[in-house]
Amino acid sequence: MPKAIVIIPTYNEKENITPTITALQKIFKKIKNWQLGILVVDDNSPDKTAQIVKKLQKKQPNLHLLVKPKKAGLGDAYLKGMEHAFNKLQANVVFEFDADLSHDPSKIPQFLNKIDQGYDFVIGSRYIKGGGIPQNWGLHRKFLSVVGNLVILLVLANWTVRDWTSGYRAITKKAYQAVVPELVSSRFSGYTFQIGFLHKTIKKGFKVTEVPFVFKDRELGKSKIGPEYIKNTLVYIFKMRLQEILKSRVFKFIIVGTIGASVQLSTLQFWRLWLPYQLAFFLAIEGAVLTNFILSNFWTFADRKLKLNQYPVKFVQFNLASGGSILIQQLIAFIGELFVGLFPLFTIPIVNFVFDTGTLYAVIGILVGMFWNFFAYSRIIWKHKAS
């Protein structure tokens, strides 16, 4: 029978810990196909929360306690708890659960049912049908919760999950083992841990789903969320999004295309000093093609880098694949020269550069041709090989 451990991080939760454990144990009795246990991870609470748990342990063999020497944040508590649960208690799944009963324990069977269906990460969601937040929350708190979550959705550009900040979760050992090395090395702390863990789980391709629940505000004790939560969250999501953009193939393609375009436009001016416009235009394009081939192989498609013996054939293919872009650019240049003509538009005095309609046709052709190029390069020259 698989085992699931509910991890409860605590710091000064003496009023809440007993009713929380009692409520969980009541739900556990209704679940027949899983072994259930509780692990309280206490940050050496001054209010002696750990002492209360030790007393409860005498009558509850499935209740475990891990006391940390000092308070080190929510992320550290969960990481220490998960390590203990998976390695010492032999858990197959762990739950993240608040000590103040903000999370509805009656939803645990639904979480486990999703795990049984093959999901790796199950989120208790307040923002899908059936979920909700407290009606008595002030307008400012509702705004921070709803709008804050919406900002995360927009910045990370991922709508498959609707509640990114929920702390009610079930996580399989497989997902934990794949993601935790990055969380440790990244020094995640506080509530940013929740967003980071989920974000990295999704990026690694694990199956994620949501179960609706209505969040209940704590009745006793004080909330641990401070202003640093908002700051740290914003720093994390914008940092991650920027890294994703900079590492993306499309971004690299645009940079390489821009370099190629610069090569084409600069050499076009040189060749036009000696050759007719159409011939000069063709030679400038070919120079850009060579530049793009080299940069694409060693940067844009570095994960699919060609072998040395492939260069001759692939470069020919690259030229053929680029033929569509060349034809597009030549056609735009021909039509522009035929129906509009060649005449100067403005001059850049600093570099003594004359921007004329011929250069304009080249710019338009480059932009249109880039769409074709990306498709051709990724599907023909550096075609992904299925494993």
PLY file of the C-alpha trace (Angstrom):
ply
format ascii 1.0
element vertex 387
property float x
property float y
property float z
element edge 386
property int vertex1
property int vertex2
end_header
0.00 0.00 0.00
1.51 3.40 -0.98
2.30 5.91 1.73
1.48 9.63 1.83
2.88 12.01 4.44
1.26 15.37 5.19
4.01 17.89 6.00
3.03 20.74 8.32
5.64 23.49 8.83
5.15 25.27 12.16
6.41 28.33 13.96
4.45 29.42 17.02
1.33 27.41 16.18
0.44 26.05 19.63
-3.20 27.15 19.29
-3.69 25.49 15.90
-1.57 22.35 15.83
-3.83 20.07 17.90
-7.09 20.80 15.99
-5.20 20.54 12.68
-3.77 17.12 13.52
-7.13 15.95 14.86
-8.92 17.02 11.66
-6.37 15.22 9.49
-6.53 11.99 11.50
-10.31 12.00 11.15
-10.00 12.15 7.35
-7.27 9.49 7.32
-9.69 6.94 8.79
-11.88 7.24 5.68
-9.04 6.43 3.25
-8.50 2.71 2.72
-6.01 2.42 -0.17
-3.23 4.62 1.22
-1.14 4.67 4.39
-1.36 8.20 5.80
0.93 9.98 8.21
1.76 13.46 9.47
5.16 15.11 9.74
5.36 18.35 11.72
8.47 20.36 10.84
8.93 22.86 13.65
11.36 25.79 13.48
12.13 25.56 17.21
9.03 27.58 18.09
9.38 29.69 21.25
5.77 28.87 22.14
6.68 25.15 22.52
4.63 23.88 19.57
6.98 20.88 19.37
6.20 19.88 22.97
2.51 19.66 22.13
3.28 17.41 19.15
5.45 15.16 21.31
2.54 14.62 23.70
0.22 13.76 20.81
2.77 11.28 19.44
2.30 9.01 22.43
-1.16 8.02 21.16
-0.65 8.56 17.42
2.04 6.30 15.91
1.63 7.87 12.44
2.52 11.34 13.80
6.15 12.35 13.29
8.16 15.38 14.39
11.24 17.07 12.96
12.61 19.99 14.97
14.98 22.37 13.20
17.53 24.37 15.22
16.30 27.76 14.01
13.76 29.50 11.80
14.92 29.43 8.16
11.76 30.09 6.16
8.96 28.10 4.59
11.01 26.77 1.70
13.71 25.36 3.97
11.08 23.76 6.22
9.40 22.00 3.31
12.69 20.85 1.78
13.87 19.39 5.10
10.45 17.83 5.61
10.34 16.28 2.14
13.83 14.87 2.52
12.82 13.25 5.82
9.46 12.01 4.51
10.80 10.44 1.31
14.08 9.06 2.66
13.33 8.21 6.31
9.60 7.57 6.31
9.56 5.91 2.85
6.76 8.11 1.52
5.56 7.86 -2.08
3.77 11.21 -1.91
3.99 14.24 0.34
1.40 16.93 1.01
2.10 20.57 1.78
-0.39 21.64 4.42
-0.85 24.75 6.58
-0.94 24.40 10.35
-3.91 26.75 10.75
-6.54 24.68 8.86
-6.68 27.17 6.01
-6.51 24.07 3.81
-9.53 21.81 3.77
-8.43 18.30 4.90
-11.57 16.72 3.41
-10.05 17.30 -0.05
-7.17 14.88 0.58
-9.01 11.88 -0.94
-9.48 13.88 -4.17
-5.77 14.69 -4.25
-4.87 11.01 -3.84
-7.37 10.04 -6.53
-5.53 12.35 -8.96
-2.23 10.75 -7.95
-3.76 7.32 -8.61
-4.72 8.57 -12.08
-1.06 9.26 -12.87
-0.57 12.92 -11.96
2.74 13.94 -10.40
1.76 17.24 -8.84
-1.72 18.14 -7.54
-2.62 21.67 -6.48
-5.44 22.79 -4.24
-6.83 25.63 -6.34
-8.86 28.63 -5.20
-9.31 29.92 -8.74
-11.08 27.12 -10.58
-14.75 26.18 -10.39
-15.55 25.01 -6.86
-12.68 26.94 -5.27
-12.73 30.27 -3.51
-11.26 32.76 -1.06
-12.82 34.11 2.18
-15.71 36.50 1.60
-14.72 38.53 4.66
-11.29 39.38 3.31
-10.68 43.08 2.89
-10.57 44.54 -0.61
-6.78 45.02 -0.45
-6.19 41.36 0.44
-8.53 40.12 -2.28
-6.74 42.41 -4.73
-3.31 41.07 -3.73
-4.48 37.46 -3.99
-6.42 37.61 -7.27
-4.42 40.23 -9.13
-1.11 38.88 -7.80
-1.91 35.44 -9.14
-3.00 36.96 -12.46
0.33 38.80 -12.76
2.17 35.49 -12.32
0.01 33.88 -15.01
0.73 36.71 -17.44
4.46 37.02 -16.77
5.19 33.29 -16.84
2.78 32.93 -19.80
1.38 29.64 -18.53
-2.40 29.25 -18.16
-2.45 25.48 -17.57
-2.40 26.22 -13.82
-4.79 28.78 -12.37
-3.51 28.99 -8.78
0.26 29.47 -8.74
0.51 30.65 -5.15
-1.49 27.91 -3.44
0.34 26.18 -0.61
-1.98 23.14 -0.60
-0.26 20.48 -2.73
0.51 16.82 -3.23
3.87 15.93 -4.79
5.19 12.54 -5.90
8.69 11.32 -5.10
9.52 11.28 -8.81
8.76 14.99 -9.20
10.58 15.82 -5.97
13.76 14.02 -7.02
13.81 15.77 -10.40
13.19 19.29 -9.12
14.74 19.53 -5.65
18.41 19.83 -6.78
17.57 23.08 -8.56
15.60 24.41 -5.58
18.50 23.76 -3.20
21.10 25.33 -5.49
18.86 28.35 -6.14
18.48 29.07 -2.40
14.71 29.46 -2.54
13.19 30.95 0.57
9.80 31.95 1.91
6.71 31.73 -0.23
8.74 32.06 -3.45
9.49 28.38 -2.88
5.91 27.52 -3.87
6.05 29.31 -7.21
9.56 28.06 -7.96
8.76 24.42 -7.23
5.65 24.47 -9.43
7.37 26.40 -12.23
10.28 23.95 -12.43
7.94 20.94 -12.21
5.97 22.16 -15.22
9.16 22.98 -17.17
10.36 19.40 -16.67
7.17 18.00 -18.19
5.51 16.42 -15.17
1.73 15.98 -15.13
0.12 18.75 -13.08
-3.55 19.16 -12.20
-5.76 21.07 -9.75
-8.43 20.21 -7.18
-10.80 23.00 -6.09
-10.95 24.06 -2.46
-12.20 27.07 -0.53
-9.44 28.78 1.40
-10.32 29.44 5.04
-8.65 32.28 6.92
-6.89 31.40 10.16
-8.84 31.98 13.37
-5.91 31.88 15.81
-2.35 33.16 15.64
-0.77 35.53 13.13
-0.20 35.17 9.40
3.46 34.72 8.41
3.08 36.58 5.09
4.93 39.90 5.08
5.71 42.60 2.48
8.83 40.68 1.40
6.48 38.06 -0.11
5.33 40.48 -2.83
8.84 41.74 -3.55
10.41 38.27 -3.70
7.61 36.94 -5.89
7.93 39.75 -8.43
11.73 39.41 -8.52
11.46 35.66 -9.10
8.82 35.64 -11.85
10.43 38.45 -13.88
13.89 36.91 -13.47
12.65 33.48 -14.59
10.73 34.91 -17.53
13.73 36.93 -18.69
15.94 33.84 -18.47
13.42 31.83 -20.49
13.27 34.50 -23.18
17.06 34.82 -23.40
17.43 31.05 -23.66
14.60 30.57 -26.13
15.35 29.47 -29.69
13.14 32.22 -31.12
15.13 34.90 -29.29
18.43 33.44 -30.52
17.00 33.23 -34.03
16.04 36.91 -33.91
19.52 37.92 -32.72
21.20 35.82 -35.43
18.76 37.19 -37.99
19.56 40.72 -36.88
23.30 40.08 -37.25
22.71 38.55 -40.67
20.57 41.51 -41.66
23.34 43.88 -40.57
25.83 41.95 -42.68
23.44 42.06 -45.63
22.70 45.78 -45.38
26.35 46.79 -44.90
27.68 44.62 -47.73
24.82 45.76 -49.96
26.16 49.30 -49.76
29.65 48.05 -50.66
28.60 45.89 -53.61
26.41 48.66 -55.04
29.54 50.76 -55.53
30.73 48.28 -58.19
27.76 46.20 -59.37
24.17 46.58 -60.63
21.59 46.70 -57.86
20.11 43.19 -58.37
23.53 41.46 -58.43
24.71 43.47 -55.44
21.51 42.54 -53.63
22.08 38.81 -54.31
25.70 38.83 -53.10
24.72 40.67 -49.93
22.07 38.04 -49.23
24.57 35.20 -49.72
26.94 36.81 -47.23
24.12 36.96 -44.71
23.26 33.31 -45.40
26.82 32.20 -44.60
26.81 34.24 -41.39
23.44 32.82 -40.34
24.54 29.24 -41.05
27.57 29.51 -38.77
25.78 31.29 -35.90
22.70 29.06 -36.14
24.77 25.90 -35.89
26.84 27.02 -32.91
24.20 28.98 -30.98
20.55 28.91 -32.10
20.53 25.15 -32.71
23.49 24.26 -30.47
21.50 21.34 -29.02
21.24 19.91 -32.56
24.75 20.92 -33.70
25.86 19.42 -37.01
28.85 17.11 -37.26
31.83 18.28 -39.30
31.19 15.82 -42.13
27.63 17.18 -42.45
28.71 20.75 -43.18
29.00 20.56 -47.02
25.64 18.86 -47.58
23.86 20.85 -44.89
25.20 24.16 -46.17
23.83 23.35 -49.61
20.52 22.42 -47.99
20.70 25.61 -45.95
21.04 27.66 -49.11
18.14 25.81 -50.71
16.03 26.23 -47.59
16.96 29.90 -47.53
15.91 30.11 -51.18
12.37 30.88 -50.14
13.55 33.89 -48.15
15.85 34.96 -50.98
13.01 34.76 -53.49
10.77 36.73 -51.16
13.40 39.42 -50.72
14.29 39.53 -54.43
10.62 39.78 -55.36
10.01 42.65 -52.94
13.15 44.42 -54.20
12.13 43.90 -57.85
8.58 45.12 -57.35
9.81 48.10 -55.32
12.38 49.11 -57.92
9.92 48.61 -60.79
6.88 50.39 -59.40
8.34 52.85 -56.88
11.91 53.36 -57.99
15.24 53.99 -56.30
15.73 57.33 -54.59
17.11 58.56 -51.24
14.83 58.95 -48.23
17.12 60.37 -45.54
20.78 60.55 -44.54
22.49 59.60 -41.29
25.25 62.26 -41.10
27.33 60.62 -38.35
28.15 57.61 -40.53
27.44 59.34 -43.86
24.86 56.67 -44.65
22.10 57.31 -47.18
18.92 55.38 -46.43
17.13 55.04 -49.78
14.18 53.07 -51.05
16.51 50.24 -52.08
17.54 49.78 -48.46
13.89 49.99 -47.41
12.96 47.14 -49.77
15.77 45.08 -48.24
14.48 45.70 -44.70
10.92 44.72 -45.63
12.15 41.61 -47.43
14.29 40.58 -44.45
11.37 40.80 -42.02
9.04 38.79 -44.25
11.75 36.25 -45.06
12.56 35.63 -41.39
9.24 33.83 -40.85
10.06 31.39 -43.62
13.65 30.98 -42.43
12.74 29.91 -38.90
10.35 27.27 -40.20
12.84 25.95 -42.75
15.86 25.89 -40.41
14.07 24.09 -37.57
12.25 21.59 -39.78
14.89 20.88 -42.46
18.48 21.74 -41.53
18.42 21.20 -37.76
15.44 18.87 -37.67
14.77 17.47 -34.21
15.38 13.75 -34.03
12.82 11.88 -31.99
14.39 9.73 -29.31
0 1
1 2
2 3
3 4
4 5
5 6
6 7
7 8
8 9
9 10
10 11
11 12
12 13
13 14
14 15
15 16
16 17
17 18
18 19
19 20
20 21
21 22
22 23
23 24
24 25
25 26
26 27
27 28
28 29
29 30
30 31
31 32
32 33
33 34
34 35
35 36
36 37
37 38
38 39
39 40
40 41
41 42
42 43
43 44
44 45
45 46
46 47
47 48
48 49
49 50
50 51
51 52
52 53
53 54
54 55
55 56
56 57
57 58
58 59
59 60
60 61
61 62
62 63
63 64
64 65
65 66
66 67
67 68
68 69
69 70
70 71
71 72
72 73
73 74
74 75
75 76
76 77
77 78
78 79
79 80
80 81
81 82
82 83
83 84
84 85
85 86
86 87
87 88
88 89
89 90
90 91
91 92
92 93
93 94
94 95
95 96
96 97
97 98
98 99
99 100
100 101
101 102
102 103
103 104
104 105
105 106
106 107
107 108
108 109
109 110
110 111
111 112
112 113
113 114
114 115
115 116
116 117
117 118
118 119
119 120
120 121
121 122
122 123
123 124
124 125
125 126
126 127
127 128
128 129
129 130
130 131
131 132
132 133
133 134
134 135
135 136
136 137
137 138
138 139
139 140
140 141
141 142
142 143
143 144
144 145
145 146
146 147
147 148
148 149
149 150
150 151
151 152
152 153
153 154
154 155
155 156
156 157
157 158
158 159
159 160
160 161
161 162
162 163
163 164
164 165
165 166
166 167
167 168
168 169
169 170
170 171
171 172
172 173
173 174
174 175
175 176
176 177
177 178
178 179
179 180
180 181
181 182
182 183
183 184
184 185
185 186
186 187
187 188
188 189
189 190
190 191
191 192
192 193
193 194
194 195
195 196
196 197
197 198
198 199
199 200
200 201
201 202
202 203
203 204
204 205
205 206
206 207
207 208
208 209
209 210
210 211
211 212
212 213
213 214
214 215
215 216
216 217
217 218
218 219
219 220
220 221
221 222
222 223
223 224
224 225
225 226
226 227
227 228
228 229
229 230
230 231
231 232
232 233
233 234
234 235
235 236
236 237
237 238
238 239
239 240
240 241
241 242
242 243
243 244
244 245
245 246
246 247
247 248
248 249
249 250
250 251
251 252
252 253
253 254
254 255
255 256
256 257
257 258
258 259
259 260
260 261
261 262
262 263
263 264
264 265
265 266
266 267
267 268
268 269
269 270
270 271
271 272
272 273
273 274
274 275
275 276
276 277
277 278
278 279
279 280
280 281
281 282
282 283
283 284
284 285
285 286
286 287
287 288
288 289
289 290
290 291
291 292
292 293
293 294
294 295
295 296
296 297
297 298
298 299
299 300
300 301
301 302
302 303
303 304
304 305
305 306
306 307
307 308
308 309
309 310
310 311
311 312
312 313
313 314
314 315
315 316
316 317
317 318
318 319
319 320
320 321
321 322
322 323
323 324
324 325
325 326
326 327
327 328
328 329
329 330
330 331
331 332
332 333
333 334
334 335
335 336
336 337
337 338
338 339
339 340
340 341
341 342
342 343
343 344
344 345
345 346
346 347
347 348
348 349
349 350
350 351
351 352
352 353
353 354
354 355
355 356
356 357
357 358
358 359
359 360
360 361
361 362
362 363
363 364
364 365
365 366
366 367
367 368
368 369
369 370
370 371
371 372
372 373
373 374
374 375
375 376
376 377
377 378
378 379
379 380
380 381
381 382
382 383
383 384
384 385
385 386
